[in-house]
C-alpha cells in the first residue's frame, strides 16, 4: 500500500470521497482529506452548479423585471400623455433593478430551502403543491439575497484551492 499521489510514501489516511490512500502530506492538505481527482470533481461540480444558478437566476430576474415594468411603463406613458406629474424615469429603472436582483437570487434561495424542506411535501394534493410552490418562490427570493454571498464565497474558494 502506498499513497495514490506519492507512490514512494506509506499511507496515513484515506480520501473521504473515494477511499484512496493518502500520505501525511496529502491527507493534511485539505479538510476533510481529499485526493486530487476528487478535489477536481468537487471544483467542477461547484463551478457548474454556480453557473447554472447564475443563468437560471438571470432568466428569472429578467422575466420578473419585464412583468413588473410593463404595467408600470404603460402607466408612466399614460401619465406623460395626460401631462400629469409623474414619477421620474429613474424610479422605473430602480424598480426594475430591484425586481431583477430579488428574483435573480431565487435559485440560490431555492437550493438552500431544498436542504430544509421535509420529504412529506411529496404527498400534497395539487392545491397544496401550488401553494407550496408560490410560497417557496417568494421565500427563495428573500433568502437568496442572503445566501448569494455564501455561494459566491464557496465558488471562489473552490476555484482558488490548489
C-alpha positions in Angstrom: 0.0 0.0 0.0 1.2 3.4 -1.0 -0.1 7.0 -1.3 -2.2 7.4 -4.5 -0.3 10.6 -5.3 3.2 9.8 -4.0 3.9 6.2 -4.8 7.1 6.1 -2.6 5.2 7.0 0.6 3.2 5.0 3.1 -0.5 5.9 3.6 -1.5 7.8 6.6 -5.2 8.3 5.7 -7.8 7.9 3.0 -9.8 10.2 0.8 -13.2 10.8 2.4 -14.9 10.5 -1.0 -13.3 7.6 -2.8 -11.2 5.8 -0.2 -7.8 6.2 -2.0 -4.8 6.0 0.3 -3.1 9.3 1.1 0.3 10.0 2.8 0.7 12.5 5.7 1.3 15.4 3.3 -1.7 14.7 1.1 -4.1 13.8 4.0 -3.3 17.1 5.8 -3.6 19.3 2.7 -7.5 19.6 2.7 -10.1 19.1 5.3 -11.6 16.6 5.0 -8.8 14.6 3.5 -9.4 14.6 -0.3 -7.4 13.2 -3.2 -6.6 15.4 -6.2 -9.1 13.7 -8.5 -12.0 14.1 -6.0 -11.0 17.7 -5.4 -11.1 18.3 -9.2 -14.6 16.7 -9.4 -15.8 18.9 -6.5 -14.4 22.0 -8.2 -16.2 21.1 -11.4 -19.5 20.3 -9.7 -19.3 23.6 -7.7 -18.5 25.6 -10.9 -21.3 24.0 -12.9 -23.9 24.5 -10.1 -22.8 28.1 -9.6 -23.0 28.9 -13.4 -26.4 27.1 -13.7 -27.8 29.1 -10.8 -26.5 32.4 -12.3 -28.0 31.6 -15.7 -31.4 30.5 -14.3 -31.4 33.4 -11.9 -30.7 35.9 -14.7 -33.5 34.5 -16.8 -36.0 34.6 -13.8 -34.8 38.1 -13.0 -35.3 39.4 -16.5 -38.7 37.8 -16.8 -39.8 39.2 -13.4 -38.5 42.7 -14.2 -40.3 42.7 -17.6 -43.6 41.5 -15.9 -43.2 44.2 -13.3 -42.1 47.0 -15.7 -44.7 46.6 -18.5 -47.7 47.8 -16.5 -45.6 50.5 -14.7 -44.2 51.7 -18.0 -47.7 51.9 -19.6 -49.0 53.9 -16.6 -46.0 56.2 -16.9 -46.5 57.0 -20.5 -50.2 57.4 -20.0 -49.5 60.0 -17.3 -47.0 61.7 -19.6 -49.6 61.9 -22.3 -52.1 63.5 -19.9 -49.4 66.0 -18.6 -49.8 64.7 -15.0 -46.9 65.0 -12.6 -45.3 61.6 -12.7 -42.6 59.6 -11.0 -39.3 60.2 -12.8 -38.0 57.5 -15.2 -35.2 56.6 -12.7 -38.0 55.3 -10.4 -38.9 52.8 -13.0 -35.3 51.8 -13.6 -34.8 51.4 -9.9 -37.9 49.2 -9.6 -36.7 47.0 -12.5 -33.2 46.6 -10.9 -34.7 45.7 -7.5 -37.1 43.2 -9.0 -34.3 41.7 -11.2 -31.9 41.3 -8.2 -34.5 39.9 -5.9 -35.7 37.3 -8.4 -32.2 36.5 -9.7 -31.4 35.2 -6.2 -34.3 32.7 -6.4 -32.1 29.7 -7.4 -29.7 30.2 -4.5 -32.5 30.5 -2.0 -34.3 27.5 -3.6 -31.2 25.4 -3.2 -30.9 26.5 0.5 -34.5 25.7 1.2 -34.3 22.3 -0.6 -31.9 21.3 2.2 -34.5 22.2 4.8 -37.8 21.1 3.2 -39.2 17.9 4.7 -39.9 15.0 2.4 -43.6 14.7 3.4 -44.4 17.5 0.9 -44.3 14.8 -1.8 -47.8 13.7 -0.8 -49.5 17.0 -1.1 -52.6 17.4 -3.3 -52.5 19.7 -6.3 -53.6 22.8 -4.5 -51.0 22.1 -1.8 -48.3 21.9 -4.4 -49.5 25.2 -6.0 -49.4 27.0 -2.6 -46.1 25.4 -1.6 -44.5 26.4 -4.9 -45.8 30.0 -4.7 -44.6 30.4 -1.1 -41.3 28.8 -1.8 -40.6 31.1 -4.8 -41.2 34.2 -2.6 -39.2 32.8 0.3 -36.4 31.7 -2.0 -36.2 35.3 -3.4 -35.8 36.7 0.1 -33.4 34.0 1.4 -31.5 34.0 -1.9 -30.3 37.6 -1.2 -28.6 36.4 1.9 -27.4 33.0 0.5 -25.8 34.5 -2.6 -22.7 35.9 -0.8 -22.1 32.5 0.7 -22.5 30.9 -2.7 -20.0 33.3 -4.2 -17.6 32.6 -1.3 -17.9 28.8 -1.9 -17.3 29.3 -5.6 -14.2 31.5 -5.1 -12.9 29.0 -2.5 -13.4 26.1 -4.9 -11.6 27.9 -7.7 -8.7 29.0 -5.5 -7.8 25.6 -4.0 -4.6 24.4 -5.4 
